[in-house]
Amino acid sequence: MSSIAAQFRSVSFPGAPFPAARHLDDIASPGHRDDIDWLRAIAVLSVVAFHFETPGIFGGFVGVDIFFVISGYLIIGILQSEIAQGRFSFTGFYERRLRRLLPALYVMVVLTALPSLHFLLNSERAEFFRSAVAVVTFTSNIFFWQQSGYFDRAAVEKPLLHSWSLAVEEQFYLVLPVLIWGVLRFAHGRRLVLPITLVMLAVASFALGLILMRDGASASAFFLSPARAWEFLIGGLMALPGVPQPRPGLAQRSARGLSLLLMAIPILSLRPGPGFPGLNAVAPCLGAAMFIWSGIGVANVARSALSPLSLPQFFGRISYSLYLWHWPLFAFARFAKPGLVLEAHEKAALFALTVSVSYLSWRYVEQPFRSRSLAATPRTAFSMAAVASLLLLLGSIAAVIFGGSSSEADRAAARLDAYNDYDMKPVYRYGTCFTTSDGRLGDACLTAAPGKTNILLWGDSFAAHYYHGLTASLDLHAVNIMQATQPACMPTLSAETQGLASCRAFAAQMRDYFGEQKPDLVVMSADWLEYARPPRFGGMIADLKQTITHLNEAGIAVVLLGPSLQFRARLPSMLARAELRGIAATSEEFVRADIYALDRMMRNALPVGEGLSYVSILDAVCPERRCPLTEHGVPLSFDHAHLTAQGSVYMMAKVAPSLKILPR
């Protein structure tokens, strides 16, 4: 995220120079570097594609890290160059920063506040205006660090979440000029003092990030500036005098190609989660630094407007505004949809709108301030920034304090939205028969009861969420329900097909268990939609057949539960938005259509017979595709699919008769 991209360098068109901004480009080499615009385009388009949920762009969030590297290169280059030439001033530096950052940022915040009055719950509006205060005070990263993780479910409901990266940059700008000025002042001409200092700081910052992640504080490593400083610093090292230029020709092209590969691999393959930044951030940052290095000393080539490279250059120029606008536009576009999901054609139209708005922001907000056609003098610029900041602060604080009373619709929506924070642990037997630390289960989960029908519920979280409902639907005087469940672990005896170490341990334990125990019935369930993602359906079916055959040969009957009811987004959020807007909540809008196709495919592919029964959850719960969404006012699911206690009881009451066990 950081749209930092366009942040430090003004764009000048032929015949329309901006002298004050052109000064920012005079760092490692004179003049405008087209390749920096290309790198900005890679960064911002990666972030936008990730947020717009573009297929195949799983790790587009690393575009922020690329922006950080660009920022470090430009800013450290500016600082050391100006200090060395005796023309550096803190006033001039910060004037350029506020001209570059604040106008477009403040306009975005003000205009984003308008739809928040319609689309957000009262509590969300209050949080929105608190986050606006954090934007003005350059503390957004700290604010969102205290709220929730960047990859958490609530992230998409925070229209200003993306401002966290700007706060990291702004904090970087506050510290770095003083640091470099002090180092160079006391270095007394010794050229190695500055690079050694920057290397030591980068190593310390990177080590801090690794320590935080090792200790389970990945959110701190993600949001907080000290653990991110190394990304700026490795970019800055590329801007220091004495860095050797790449040899023209094959060496330069090879470096450029390798840099693109280092960035492309994480953009296309890295998954969001607690494993980032840490070591996973190294490749995109090194790739960005190598991209910058490979262009040092390389002259720009005159190109026509129809050149293929003109398009990425355009996106590089508007990258700051594009970064600012893409996230709130996406968030509010989702809120406008009953199912909180945008179709592919809607995302394409939204992208076109976002580019248009971003161009207008760049053309009519960014450029006038950077070219000094607005706020011509430093005094005027600082005065306007101070007044705008004060007004935005006072307005945001007033909105938090005098936010108004909630309507009945808002209160009803808030009650539904509260299920996003549902405590599933007691319902799923978390920590004992589900989500154990080493992937193995205790005897309490697998102990058979003499004189009773012993049923083993086996699978991942999509099996665990049925346990509560089964205990409510079956006669526990006659039936003993055992539970063997682990997250993200398909019920299979083939350990080698499991991706996680905990799942391999789980599969090995179950193989040993079935070698010694013989439950009367095994009920298998899992997130089949996940395990069957192309091209894995055939492998999943083959694995299931092998496992079921093994159990049948041991005299164990199997019931396989088909795909669970899954929603297009978090069900409580969808219900809350529908309530807030006064629109009908329908399963047609809310339920994923692809689960019905998967249900048919699995039914046709599995060898149903004496030892295997296939039970369609969807047939039992959604006759003619009309699915319930709530049970006694409680959402069936607390997220996109995992059941609440009420949802589990409702669904298993429908399914239990198919298990050929008399209900209570």
Residue pairs with C-beta under 8 A, 6 or more apart in sequence:
1 47
1 61
1 63
1 64
1 67
1 162
1 164
1 165
1 323
2 64
2 67
2 68
2 71
2 165
2 166
2 168
2 169
2 323
3 44
3 47
3 67
3 162
3 165
3 166
3 319
3 320
3 321
3 322
3 323
3 324
4 67
4 68
4 70
4 71
4 165
4 166
4 169
4 320
4 323
5 40
5 43
5 44
5 67
5 70
5 316
5 319
5 320
5 323
6 40
6 100
6 316
6 317
6 318
6 319
6 320
6 321
6 362
6 366
7 67
7 71
7 74
7 100
7 101
7 169
7 320
8 24
8 70
8 71
8 74
8 75
8 78
8 100
9 21
9 24
9 25
9 32
9 36
9 74
10 18
10 20
10 21
10 22
10 24
10 25
10 367
10 370
10 371
11 18
11 21
11 32
11 37
11 317
11 367
12 18
12 21
12 22
12 32
18 367
18 370
18 371
20 96
20 370
20 371
20 372
21 96
21 370
21 371
22 32
24 74
24 78
24 96
25 31
25 32
25 33
26 81
27 73
27 74
27 77
27 78
27 81
27 239
28 73
28 77
28 238
28 239
28 243
28 296
29 296
29 297
31 300
32 300
33 295
33 300
34 300
34 301
34 309
34 313
35 291
35 292
35 295
35 298
36 70
36 74
36 292
36 295
36 316
37 312
37 313
37 316
37 317
38 309
38 312
38 313
38 316
39 66
39 70
39 288
39 291
39 292
39 316
40 67
40 70
40 315
40 316
40 317
40 319
41 312
41 313
41 314
41 315
41 316
41 319
42 63
42 66
42 263
42 312
43 63
43 64
43 66
43 67
43 70
43 288
43 319
44 63
44 67
44 315
44 316
44 319
44 322
44 323
45 63
45 315
46 57
46 60
46 61
46 62
46 63
46 66
46 267
47 60
47 61
47 63
47 64
47 323
47 326
48 60
48 322
48 323
48 326
48 351
48 354
49 57
49 60
50 57
50 58
50 59
50 60
50 61
50 63
51 60
51 326
51 327
51 330
52 326
52 330
52 342
52 347
52 350
52 351
53 342
53 347
54 60
54 347
56 268
57 267
57 268
58 268
58 269
58 270
58 271
58 272
59 266
59 267
59 268
59 269
59 270
59 271
59 272
60 267
61 150
61 272
61 276
62 263
62 266
62 267
62 270
62 281
62 284
63 267
64 165
65 231
65 277
65 281
65 284
65 285
65 288
66 263
66 284
66 285
66 287
66 288
67 165
67 323
68 165
68 168
68 169
68 228
68 231
68 232
68 235
68 285
69 231
69 232
69 234
69 235
69 285
69 288
69 289
69 292
70 235
70 288
70 292
71 169
71 172
71 232
71 235
72 172
72 231
72 232
72 233
72 234
72 235
72 236
72 239
73 235
73 236
73 238
73 239
73 289
73 292
74 235
74 239
75 172
75 173
75 176
75 232
75 236
76 176
76 180
76 198
76 232
76 233
76 235
76 236
76 237
76 239
76 240
77 236
77 239
77 240
78 93
79 88
79 93
79 176
79 177
79 180
79 181
80 180
80 184
80 194
80 239
80 240
80 241
82 88
82 93
83 180
83 181
83 184
83 185
84 184
84 241
88 181
90 177
90 181
91 378
92 378
93 173
93 177
94 173
95 378
95 381
95 382
97 170
97 173
98 381
98 382
98 385
99 369
99 370
99 372
99 375
99 381
100 320
100 366
100 369
100 370
101 166
101 170
102 385
102 388
102 389
103 365
103 366
103 369
104 320
104 321
104 324
104 361
104 362
104 365
104 366
105 135
105 163
105 166
105 324
106 388
106 389
106 392
107 361
107 365
108 324
108 325
108 328
108 361
109 132
109 135
109 160
109 392
110 392
112 159
112 160
112 328
112 332
113 128
113 129
113 132
113 399
115 332
115 335
116 124
116 125
116 128
116 159
117 125
119 332
119 335
119 336
119 577
119 580
120 128
120 335
121 410
121 413
121 414
121 417
121 576
121 580
122 403
122 404
122 406
122 410
122 414
123 414
124 157
125 399
125 403
126 399
126 400
126 403
127 147
127 158
128 158
128 159
128 160
129 396
129 397
129 399
129 400
129 403
130 143
130 396
130 400
131 140
131 143
131 144
131 158
131 160
131 161
131 163
132 160
132 392
132 396
133 393
133 396
133 397
133 400
134 140
134 142
134 143
134 144
134 160
134 163
134 167
135 160
135 163
135 166
135 167
135 392
136 389
136 392
136 393
136 396
137 393
138 167
138 170
138 171
138 174
139 167
140 160
140 163
140 164
140 166
140 167
141 164
141 165
141 167
141 168
141 171
141 223
141 224
141 225
142 167
142 223
142 224
143 164
144 150
144 158
144 161
144 164
144 223
145 164
145 219
145 220
145 222
145 223
145 224
147 154
147 158
148 154
148 155
149 155
149 218
149 219
149 222
149 274
150 161
150 164
150 219
150 222
150 223
150 272
151 272
151 273
153 420
153 570
153 573
153 639
154 420
155 161
156 331
156 334
157 331
157 573
158 331
159 327
159 328
159 331
159 332
160 328
161 327
162 323
162 324
162 326
162 327
164 223
168 223
168 225
168 228
171 225
172 225
172 229
172 232
176 232
179 197
180 194
183 193
183 194
183 197
184 193
184 194
187 193
187 194
191 241
191 242
194 240
195 237
195 240
195 242
198 233
198 236
198 237
198 240
199 233
199 237
201 229
201 230
201 233
202 229
202 230
202 233
202 234
202 237
203 230
205 226
205 227
205 228
205 229
205 230
205 233
206 230
208 221
208 226
208 227
209 221
209 227
209 228
209 230
209 277
209 278
209 281
210 221
210 278
210 279
212 218
212 220
212 221
212 227
213 221
213 274
213 275
213 277
213 278
218 274
218 275
218 276
218 278
220 227
221 227
221 277
221 278
222 276
222 277
227 277
228 277
230 285
231 277
231 281
231 285
234 285
234 286
234 289
235 285
235 288
235 289
235 292
237 243
237 289
238 289
238 292
238 293
238 296
243 293
243 296
245 296
245 297
246 252
246 255
246 293
246 294
246 296
246 297
248 298
252 294
252 298
255 290
255 293
255 294
256 290
256 291
256 294
256 295
258 287
258 290
259 286
259 287
259 288
259 289
259 290
259 291
259 294
260 287
260 291
261 287
262 283
262 284
262 286
262 287
262 290
263 283
263 284
263 287
263 288
263 291
265 283
266 280
266 283
266 284
267 284
270 276
270 280
303 309
303 310
304 310
315 322
317 362
318 355
318 358
318 359
318 361
318 362
320 362
320 366
321 357
321 358
321 359
321 361
321 362
321 365
321 366
322 354
322 355
322 358
324 358
324 361
325 354
325 357
325 358
325 361
326 354
326 358
329 350
329 353
329 354
329 357
330 342
330 350
330 354
333 342
333 346
333 350
334 340
334 341
334 342
334 569
335 577
337 346
338 574
338 577
338 578
338 583
338 585
338 586
338 589
338 590
339 567
339 568
339 569
339 574
339 589
339 590
340 568
340 569
340 570
340 573
340 574
340 577
341 568
341 569
342 350
368 374
369 375
369 381
375 381
375 384
406 414
409 579
409 580
409 582
410 580
412 579
413 575
413 576
413 577
413 579
413 580
414 576
416 572
416 575
416 576
416 579
416 635
417 572
417 573
417 576
418 572
419 571
419 572
419 634
419 635
419 638
419 644
420 570
420 572
420 573
420 638
420 639
422 572
422 638
422 644
424 430
424 465
424 638
424 642
424 644
425 431
427 465
427 467
427 468
427 643
427 644
427 645
427 648
428 434
428 435
428 461
428 464
428 465
428 467
428 468
428 485
429 445
429 464
429 467
429 483
432 441
432 442
432 444
432 445
433 441
433 442
433 444
433 445
433 464
433 467
433 483
433 484
433 485
434 461
434 464
434 483
434 485
434 486
434 487
435 486
435 487
436 442
436 486
438 502
438 505
439 486
439 489
439 500
439 501
439 502
439 503
439 504
439 505
439 506
439 509
440 505
440 506
440 509
441 483
441 484
441 506
441 509
445 482
445 483
445 484
446 456
446 482
446 484
446 513
446 517
447 482
448 454
448 480
448 482
448 517
448 519
449 480
452 477
452 478
452 479
452 480
453 478
453 479
453 480
453 520
453 521
453 661
454 479
454 480
454 482
454 519
454 520
454 521
455 470
455 474
455 479
455 480
455 481
455 482
455 519
455 520
455 521
455 522
455 523
455 659
455 661
456 482
456 483
456 484
456 519
456 521
456 522
456 523
457 463
457 464
457 466
457 467
457 470
457 481
457 482
457 483
457 484
457 485
457 523
457 525
458 484
458 485
458 491
458 510
458 522
458 523
458 524
458 525
459 484
459 485
459 489
459 490
459 491
459 524
459 525
459 526
460 485
460 486
460 487
460 488
460 489
460 490
460 491
460 525
460 526
460 527
461 485
461 487
461 488
461 527
461 642
462 525
462 526
462 527
462 528
462 564
462 641
462 642
463 483
463 485
463 491
463 523
463 524
463 525
463 526
463 561
464 483
464 485
465 564
465 642
465 643
465 647
465 648
466 523
466 525
466 561
466 643
466 648
466 651
466 652
466 655
467 481
467 483
467 485
467 648
468 643
468 645
468 648
468 649
469 643
469 647
469 648
469 649
469 650
469 651
469 652
469 653
470 481
470 523
470 652
470 656
471 481
472 648
472 649
472 652
472 653
472 664
473 649
473 652
473 653
473 655
473 656
473 663
473 664
474 481
474 656
474 659
474 661
474 663
474 664
475 661
475 662
475 663
475 664
476 664
478 662
479 661
482 519
484 506
484 510
484 513
486 502
486 503
486 506
488 499
488 500
488 503
489 498
489 500
489 502
489 503
489 506
489 507
489 526
490 497
490 498
490 503
490 526
490 531
490 540
490 543
491 510
491 524
491 525
491 526
491 547
492 498
492 507
492 543
492 544
492 546
492 547
493 507
493 510
493 511
493 514
493 546
493 547
493 550
494 507
494 543
494 546
494 547
495 503
495 504
495 505
495 507
495 508
495 511
496 504
497 539
497 543
498 504
498 506
498 507
514 550
514 551
514 554
514 556
518 554
518 555
518 556
519 556
520 556
520 557
521 556
521 557
521 558
521 559
521 659
521 661
522 551
522 556
522 557
522 558
522 559
523 558
523 559
523 560
523 561
523 659
524 544
524 548
524 558
524 559
524 560
524 561
525 560
525 561
525 564
527 564
527 641
528 540
528 562
528 563
528 598
528 602
529 563
529 566
529 592
529 594
529 595
529 598
531 540
532 540
532 598
532 601
532 602
537 601
541 602
541 605
541 606
544 560
544 606
545 606
545 607
548 558
548 560
548 606
548 607
548 611
548 612
551 558
551 611
552 558
552 611
552 612
556 611
557 611
557 612
557 613
558 611
558 612
558 613
559 612
559 613
559 614
559 615
559 658
559 659
560 602
560 606
560 612
560 613
560 614
560 615
561 615
561 617
561 655
562 598
562 599
562 602
562 603
562 614
562 615
562 616
562 617
562 618
563 595
563 598
563 599
563 602
563 617
563 618
564 595
564 617
564 641
564 643
565 591
565 595
565 617
565 618
565 621
565 622
565 627
565 636
565 637
565 641
565 651
566 591
566 592
566 595
566 640
566 641
567 574
567 590
567 591
567 592
567 637
567 640
567 641
568 574
568 589
568 590
568 591
568 592
568 640
569 640
570 637
570 638
570 639
570 640
571 590
571 629
571 635
571 636
571 637
571 638
571 639
571 640
572 635
572 637
572 638
572 639
574 585
574 590
575 585
575 629
575 630
575 635
578 584
578 585
579 585
585 629
587 622
587 625
587 626
587 627
587 628
587 629
588 625
590 627
590 629
591 622
591 625
591 627
595 618
596 618
596 625
599 616
599 617
599 618
599 619
602 614
603 614
603 616
606 612
606 614
608 614
613 658
613 660
615 655
615 658
615 659
617 651
617 655
618 625
618 627
620 651
620 654
620 655
620 658
621 627
621 628
621 650
621 651
621 654
621 655
628 636
628 650
629 635
629 636
630 636
631 646
631 647
631 649
631 650
632 646
634 644
634 646
634 647
635 644
635 647
636 643
636 644
636 646
636 647
636 650
636 651
637 643
637 644
637 647
638 644
643 651
653 663
656 663
657 663
